[in-house]
Amino acid sequence: MSPAVRAQHVTKWYGPRRAVADVSFVVEPGEVVGLLGPNGSGKSTIFRIITGYLAPSSGSVELAGHDVVTDSFSVRRAISYVPEDAPLYDHMRVSEFLHFMASIKGLRGGEASRAVDAAAKRLDLGRVMAMPAGKLSRGFRQRVSIAQALLGEPKILVLDEPTSGLDPHQVIAVRDLISSLAGQHTVLLASHVLPEIEKIATRVMILLDGRLLTADALKEGAADLLLRVRAEASEPAFRAALSPVAGVRSIIAEAGGDGQPVGPVSYLIKGERRPALAADIAAALVGGGIAVSELTEMPPDLERVFLELTRRPLGAAA
């Protein structure tokens, strides 16, 4: 089976400015992949190339085996796209717009009505179906855009900042919807909000200044073991107790580690990922007479990986 998306050495220039620089990655069918990066990092440009809105200056992109430039009609049948600005026809009522989009996607009659009803129910659009799109709030405009993208059951769904402008309840609903699509659809979503990407995506790619820093930030974060330890010890005493333990790479006192602590102090320990490391740390602390009230393994820290990668020189990160 062909990958859902294969990008090879994609570069895009806007006149003298290079927006995307030699980006390559593969997305397998059924994945939910997040594209993370600061504003201006090239996320939207990559999505516009994937969806056929822009041609790359060099390199190539294939969707389900179809080249986005030379076989664009096959690509458009397989993909749906929700850009960040949620473009709608403001004079159309929501129901008219969704039926219009269903007809563009080849749905007719009862099939179109069923698809529109299912999408409207999924995005909770019942109360606005008779309203002109131009009268909708930003949150509802975003939901209508996502609803039209689901019409026709596309193989690949591309979402650029899908929770932008939504209230907290809507953010949770959209997040749950995207999670429910995993396996049935391939989903690519871009965001500059780390917690949203972390909660939705099964894999995270990080961009900076048009360059791909990593194709799997979560895996990179999981390479190290991260432990949180609460102990009644000053930072010097804590470090001294753990100095003989092999595999401890760094120790950070989160708060109150200087001098003589009042009550337990929280420390973050990054170390080699091996089964016995947590036990060795606990034994060393207790053996050194330090009272330990908590020792917890932390999940991969996307924020830490992002900050580490984006602070490196670009050549080293790439």
C-alpha positions in Angstrom: 0.0 0.0 0.0 1.3 3.5 -0.9 1.8 6.0 1.8 -1.0 8.5 2.3 1.5 11.3 1.8 5.1 11.2 0.6 7.0 14.5 0.4 10.5 14.4 -1.1 12.9 17.4 -1.0 10.1 20.0 -1.2 11.3 23.6 -1.5 9.1 26.6 -2.1 10.3 30.1 -2.9 8.2 33.3 -2.9 10.4 35.5 -5.0 13.6 36.0 -3.1 12.2 34.5 0.1 12.4 30.7 0.8 9.4 29.6 2.7 10.1 25.8 2.7 13.6 24.3 2.5 14.2 20.7 1.4 11.4 19.1 3.4 10.9 15.3 3.2 8.5 13.1 5.2 6.1 10.2 4.9 2.6 9.8 6.4 1.1 6.4 6.6 -2.7 5.7 6.1 -4.7 6.2 9.3 -2.2 8.4 11.1 -3.1 11.6 12.8 0.0 13.7 12.3 0.6 17.2 13.7 2.7 19.8 12.1 4.0 22.2 14.8 5.9 25.4 14.5 5.9 29.1 15.2 3.9 31.5 12.9 5.8 31.9 9.7 7.5 28.5 9.9 6.1 27.2 6.7 3.1 25.0 7.9 0.5 26.6 5.7 2.7 26.6 2.7 3.4 22.9 3.0 -0.4 22.2 3.4 -1.1 24.3 0.3 1.4 22.3 -1.7 0.0 19.0 -0.4 -3.5 20.0 -1.4 -2.5 21.3 -4.8 -3.1 25.0 -4.2 0.6 25.7 -4.8 3.2 23.9 -6.9 6.6 23.3 -5.2 9.6 25.2 -6.6 11.4 21.9 -6.5 10.8 18.4 -5.1 7.6 16.3 -5.3 4.6 15.3 -3.2 2.4 12.2 -3.7 -0.9 11.5 -2.1 -1.9 7.8 -2.2 0.5 7.3 -5.1 -0.8 10.3 -7.1 1.5 13.3 -7.9 -0.1 16.6 -6.7 1.1 18.4 -9.8 0.8 15.9 -12.7 -2.3 14.0 -11.3 -4.1 16.8 -9.4 -7.6 15.6 -10.2 -7.0 12.2 -8.5 -5.5 14.0 -5.5 -8.5 16.3 -5.1 -10.8 13.2 -5.0 -8.9 11.8 -2.1 -8.4 14.9 0.0 -10.3 17.6 1.9 -8.8 20.8 3.2 -9.8 23.3 5.9 -7.6 26.4 5.7 -7.1 28.6 8.7 -9.4 31.4 7.6 -12.5 29.2 7.1 -13.7 30.6 3.7 -17.4 30.4 3.1 -19.9 31.9 0.7 -21.5 34.5 3.0 -24.7 34.9 1.0 -25.5 31.1 1.3 -27.4 29.6 4.1 -25.4 26.8 5.9 -27.6 24.0 4.5 -27.3 25.4 1.0 -23.5 25.7 1.3 -23.2 22.1 2.5 -25.4 20.7 -0.2 -23.4 22.8 -2.8 -20.1 21.3 -1.5 -21.7 17.8 -1.5 -22.6 18.3 -5.2 -19.0 19.4 -6.0 -17.8 16.2 -4.4 -20.1 14.1 -6.7 -22.9 13.4 -4.2 -26.4 13.5 -5.5 -30.0 13.2 -4.2 -30.5 11.2 -1.0 -26.8 10.4 -0.8 -26.0 14.1 -0.6 -28.8 14.7 2.0 -27.6 11.9 4.2 -24.0 13.1 4.1 -25.0 16.7 4.9 -27.2 15.6 7.8 -24.4 13.3 9.2 -21.8 16.1 9.0 -24.2 18.7 10.5 -25.0 16.3 13.4 -21.3 15.6 14.0 -20.4 19.3 14.2 -23.6 20.3 16.1 -24.8 22.6 13.4 -28.6 22.0 13.7 -29.4 25.5 15.1 -27.5 27.4 12.3 -28.5 25.4 9.2 -31.0 28.0 8.1 -28.6 31.0 8.8 -26.6 32.8 6.2 -22.9 31.9 6.6 -22.1 35.7 6.8 -24.0 35.9 10.1 -22.1 33.1 11.8 -19.6 33.6 14.6 -16.0 32.6 13.9 -16.4 29.4 15.9 -19.4 28.3 13.8 -17.7 29.3 10.6 -14.9 26.9 11.6 -17.3 24.1 12.3 -19.1 24.6 9.0 -15.7 24.4 7.2 -14.9 21.1 9.0 -18.3 19.8 8.2 -17.9 20.4 4.5 -14.5 18.7 4.6 -16.0 15.5 5.9 -18.5 15.2 3.0 -17.7 12.4 0.7 -15.6 10.6 3.3 -12.2 11.8 2.1 -9.2 9.5 2.6 -7.0 12.4 3.7 -8.1 15.4 5.8 -5.9 18.4 6.1 -6.7 20.9 8.9 -4.8 24.2 9.3 -5.3 25.6 12.8 -8.6 23.7 13.3 -9.4 25.0 16.7 -8.6 28.7 16.0 -11.3 31.0 17.3 -13.3 28.2 19.1 -14.5 28.4 22.7 -13.3 25.8 25.2 -16.3 23.5 24.7 -15.9 23.7 20.9 -12.2 23.0 21.1 -12.9 19.8 23.1 -15.6 18.7 20.6 -13.3 19.3 17.6 -10.4 17.5 19.4 -12.7 14.5 20.1 -13.9 14.5 16.5 -10.3 14.4 15.1 -9.4 11.6 17.5 -12.4 9.6 16.3 -11.2 9.9 12.7 -7.9 8.1 13.4 -7.7 4.8 11.5 -10.6 5.6 9.2 -9.0 8.7 7.7 -5.5 10.1 7.5 -5.4 13.5 9.3 -2.8 16.2 9.0 -3.2 19.2 11.2 -1.1 22.3 11.7 -1.0 24.3 14.9 1.4 26.5 16.9 -0.4 25.5 20.2 1.6 22.6 21.8 -1.1 21.3 24.1 -3.6 20.9 21.3 -1.2 19.0 19.1 0.0 16.8 22.0 -3.6 15.8 22.8 -4.7 15.0 19.2 -1.7 13.7 17.2 -0.2 10.3 17.2 3.0 11.8 15.7 4.3 15.3 15.7 6.6 17.0 13.1 8.3 20.3 14.0 9.1 23.0 11.6 11.3 26.1 12.0 12.0 28.7 9.3 10.8 26.3 6.6 13.0 23.4 7.7 11.8 20.1 9.2 13.6 19.6 12.5 12.1 16.2 13.3 9.5 13.9 11.8 8.6 12.4 15.2 9.0 14.7 18.2 7.1 12.4 20.5 9.5 9.5 19.8 12.4 11.8 20.3 11.0 12.9 23.6 10.5 9.2 24.6 14.2 8.5 24.0 15.0 9.7 27.5 13.4 8.7 30.8 11.9 11.6 32.6 11.1 11.2 36.3 9.6 13.6 38.8 10.9 13.1 42.4 9.6 14.9 45.5 12.2 14.6 48.3 13.1 16.4 51.5 16.6 17.5 50.4 18.4 20.6 49.2 19.6 20.5 45.6 23.3 20.0 46.6 22.4 17.0 48.9 20.0 15.6 46.2 22.7 15.8 43.5 25.3 14.3 45.8 23.1 11.3 46.6 22.5 10.6 42.9 26.1 11.2 41.7 27.0 7.4 41.8 23.9 6.4 39.8 24.7 5.5 36.2 22.4 6.9 33.5 21.3 10.1 35.2 21.8 12.9 32.6 20.4 16.0 34.2 18.7 17.2 37.4 16.5 20.3 37.6 15.0 21.6 40.9 11.5 22.8 40.0 11.1 24.9 43.1 12.8 25.5 46.5 15.9 23.4 45.9 18.4 26.0 47.1 19.7 26.0 50.6 17.7 24.1 53.3 14.3 23.1 51.9 11.1 23.6 53.9 9.2 20.4 53.2 9.5 18.3 50.0 11.2 19.7 46.9 10.2 18.7 43.4 13.0 17.6 41.0 12.9 16.6 37.4 15.5 13.9 36.4 16.3 13.1 32.8 18.1 9.8 32.3 18.9 6.8 30.2 15.7 4.8 29.4 16.4 1.5 31.2 14.0 -0.5 33.4 16.2 -0.3 36.6 17.0 3.4 36.6 14.0 4.5 38.7 14.7 1.7 41.2 18.4 2.7 41.3 17.5 6.4 42.0 15.0 5.4 44.7 17.6 3.2 46.4 20.3 5.8 46.2 18.1 8.5 47.8 16.8 6.3 50.6 20.4 5.0 51.2 21.6 8.6 51.5 19.0 9.2 54.2 16.7 11.3 52.0 12.9 11.0 52.5 11.1 10.5 49.1 7.4 11.2 48.9 6.9 10.8 45.1 8.7 9.1 42.2 6.7 9.3 39.0 7.6 8.6 35.4 6.5 11.5 33.2 5.1 11.1 29.6 7.2 12.5 26.7 7.4 16.2 27.1 6.6 17.8 23.7 7.3 21.3 25.0 10.8 20.3 26.2 11.6 18.7 22.8 10.3 21.7 20.9 12.3 24.2 22.9 15.5 22.1 22.6 15.1 21.7 18.9 14.2 25.3 18.1 17.1 26.6 20.2 19.7 24.6 18.3 21.5 26.0 15.2 19.4 25.0 12.1 22.2 22.9 10.6 22.5 20.8 13.8 18.7 20.4 14.1 18.3 19.3 10.5 
